[in-house]
Amino acid sequence: MVVALTFVIHLITTLSYAVRIVGIRTGRIAVSFALFNVLVLVSRTSNSIQAPLLAKYVENGIHVAATNDIEVTFRLILVASTVATLIGILLIPIFQRVFTRAVESFVVHRSVPSVIMHGFSKGGLRHLVDCLCVPSGQNIHALRSFGRIPFRLLLANVVAVALLTVGVLASLYAGYLAPEVRVTALSLSPIINGAATILMFIMIDPYLSALTDDVVAGDLAPSAFRQAVIQMVAARTVGTIVAQLLFLPAASAIAAIARHI
């Protein structure tokens, strides 16, 4: 269940990169973000369920002295985050078309329940089938070009995603490594997540927002903006892989800090 919840969380986060594209395409940027909040609620609910399940798993592991099983499980969770991101990349073209239709439907009905009901209607399901497609060769080629976004921002996105991915997991595993201070270790996870969030809010989100405004103002071509989004999603994928490398060092560091606070 934890792996499945992790998959949902990272899938929705990956798809969020396409919301700006839909907002530009429909001319309804505010509505696009407001409607996407429905999926954000699903992600946050999944995260709320995941945390206590993982904590209970660690508690049980401490009591039964489960050698390497705990680490293998956490590695599997990290793999799920990478797989979800990769699948999210493949689903972005489909999501753009479906979400565009949802935004247009909301503009007419002005009701989220009505949009959801329409999505499960015969016409809505037919539209979903029509939206099935795979990434174009042009989008794949865009991954090899770093002309739209400065490399330092791509690197910042890699670091931020890696920290967000590993933060809670490393804190929980630190509690397994140092069970006598496991509550203290878990309380340190907001520091890691906070550092990543600050990096997102100071460097990454403002830049993407500026690019969005440039497209709306006609100073940047929509194709160039899509290229930038593709590059950021690729950087996110790399970040989930880097999280694997950070997991043990981060857990060990958190355990050491928890012991000496």
Secondary structure, 3 states (H helix, E strand, C coil): CHHHHHHHHHHHHHHHHHHHHHHHHHCCHHHHHHHHHHHHHHHHHHHHHHHHHHHHHHHHHHHHCCCCHHHHHHHHHHHHHHHHHHHHHHHHHHHHHHHHHHHHHHHHHCCHHHHHHHHCCHHHHHHHHHCCCCCCHHHHHHCCCCCCCCHHHHHHHHHHHHHHHHHHHHHHHHHHHCHHHHHHHHHCHHHHHHHHHHHHHHHHHHHHHHHHHHHHHCCCCHHHHHHHHHHHHHHHHHHHHHHHHHHHHHHHHHHHHHHHC
